[in-house]
Amino acid sequence: MLATTEPKNVYIDFSEEKIEKALFLDIDGVIQPFTEHRFGHVNEEDDMERLFKELEDEFKVDYRKFNRYDVAAAYYDWDKDAVEEIKRILDATGAKIVVSSSWRSGATGDYFPFLLRIHDLQKYLYGYAPIFFEGLPKYDGIKYVRSIEILEYLRMHPHIKKWVAVDDMDLSKDFPENAVVTYPKITPDDADRCIEILNRECP
């Protein structure tokens, strides 16, 4: 039986769980390097049909109803070593993923958990940083909109005591102690730094 429920609510538990550690995850430049293998497949109907059938057989979900470019990017372009580094961070710290990437916006955000599922990352997913189309809050000395989105998420979730933002954008200008800058993807050294931040003692 194929999934018929709205995907945005399938893997995210917004119930009573109060996490203490969060990893704010960007996608591009973190687990998706700036190489685009998907375009060798996405316009080939046989390739995509083979992929859709493989995903349907494994997950009992019809990925055809999602944007094929997004599905192909997650399958072909998300770097397996980078994904394993993210898992290593989460397993070593007990942190959960809060998506800060632009992938959370629009229709992609609705089925993003299913893209994570391709790499067994959905089990770590906790939520999404807010997106402000207007009324952006003011924070003195903060350079990036993404930093404001992260700060607003933390304000709304005061139970989060330890966190790290992993991004190819240099958020260290706003968060010197809580940002790890990656390019073209996260490395083992980057992951070690994330673990150190998430596991350090609170002052």
N, C-alpha and C positions, 0 to 999 in steps of 0.2 A: 504494500500500500504506500503510495506517495504522500509526502507531507502536504497538507492542505491548510494548515494554520498559518497565520501571519508570521513570517520568519523572525521579525524583529524581537519577538518575545520568547522564542523557543529556548535559547540557551542562556539568557540573562536572568539571574535571580536577583530581583530588586526587593526581596522580602526583608526579613529581619536580620540577615547577615550583616555584621558590622566589621568590615575588614580593617586591619591596622596598617597594611602596607599596600602601596599602589605603584604600578609601573605605567606611566603615561607613554603610550606607544604610538610613534609615528610609523608609517609603512615605507614610503619612498625614501631611499637612502639609509634605511635601517635593515629591513628584511627584503626589500626589493631594490637591488642595485639598479643603476641607470643603464641597464641592458634590456632589450625588449625582444625576447625570443618568441613571445606570443604571436607576433605578426607573421611568423612562418607557419602558423597553424590556424589562426582565427578565421582566415578567409578560405580555408580548405574545408569544404563541407564534410568530407570523409573523416578528417582529423577531429573536427569538433564533434561530430556525431559519435565517434569512437570514445572521445572524452566524456561526453554527456552520458553515454551508456555505462562507462566505467564508474562514474560518480553515482549514477542512479542505482547500479547494482550494489555498490558498497554502502551508500547512505540512505537509500530508499527516498531520495529527493529528486525532483525533476529540475535540474539546473538549467534547463532550456528556458525557463521563465525569467532567468536573471540575465543581465547584460553579458553577452558572450565575451566581450573584451575584458570585463572584470574577472569572469571565471577563468579565462585563459591566462590573464596576468597572474592570478593567485596560483594557478597550477604550474605554469611554465616559468614565471619570472621571480616568484618568491624564492629566495635562496635557501636551500635546505640547511646549509651550515649555519646561516644567520638565524633561521627558525630554531635550530637546536640550541643556539646560544641564548635566545629568549627563554626557551623552556628551562635551560640550566639556571638562569637567574631566578625564575619563578619557583622552581623546585627547591633551590637552595635557600630561599628567603620566605616562602609562603605568601609572596605578594600576588595580587591579581592585576589583570590588565584593565586599564581605563584607556579607551581609544581617544587619542588626541589628533590623529591623522585626518586629513581632508577626506579620506575614504569614508568617514562616518556621515558625510552630508548627503542630502538628497536621497534618491532611490537606493543608492549603494548601501547606505546605512541600514535600510530595511532588511537586506539579505546579507549584510557583512558577516554575521555569525556563521552562515553557511560557507563563506569563503575561508574563514578561520578553521572550519571543521576539516577542510581538505588537508590541513597540516596538524590536526589534533590540538589546535590552540583554543577551541571554543570553551573547553572546560575551565580555562583560566579567566574567561571574560567576565568582568564585573559591571562595566558601564561605559558611558561615553561622556567626554567633556562637552560642555554646552557650546552651542554656536550662536553668536549674536549677529543678527541682521540689522539691528538698530539698538540704541540704548546701551552701547558698550560701557561697562563700568570703568571708572577712573581709578588707576593705581599709579601713584607718584613713582617716577623713576623706572617704570616698566616699559621696555622697548617693543615687545612683540605682542600682537593680538593673541597668539596661541598661549603665551604666558598668562595673559589675563583669563583666558578660558580655563587654564589649569588652576589658577588661584581661585576662581569662582567655584570650580568643582570642589576644591579643598574646603572652601568656606561652607559649602552646602553639606559636606561630609566630614564634620569635625572629628569623627572617630579615626580618620586616617592620620596616623602619627609619623609614619616614615614613607617617603616617596622619592621616585626618581623619574625624570623626564628624559626619554631616549629619542633623539631627533637629529636629523642632519642640519636643521636650523640651529644656529649657535645660541641656544637658550641659556647658556652659561653667563651671558651678559646680564640676564635677569635673575638666574638661579645659580650662583657660583658654586654652591655646595650640593645642588640637587639635579644637575643636568649633565648628561653624557652626550657628547656630540659625535656622530658617526658619519663616515663617508668612505667608500661608496656603500658600505654595509657595516653592521655591527661585527666587531672582532672579539676574539677571546679576551683580550686585554680590556676592551670596552665592557664586556660582560662582568669581568672581575671587578671593575670599578663600580658597576651597578650593584653587585652583591655587597661590596664594602659599604656603599651608601645605605642600602636597605637594612643591613644588619648592624650598623653602628649603634652605639648606645645613645639614647636621647640625653641631651644636656639637662 
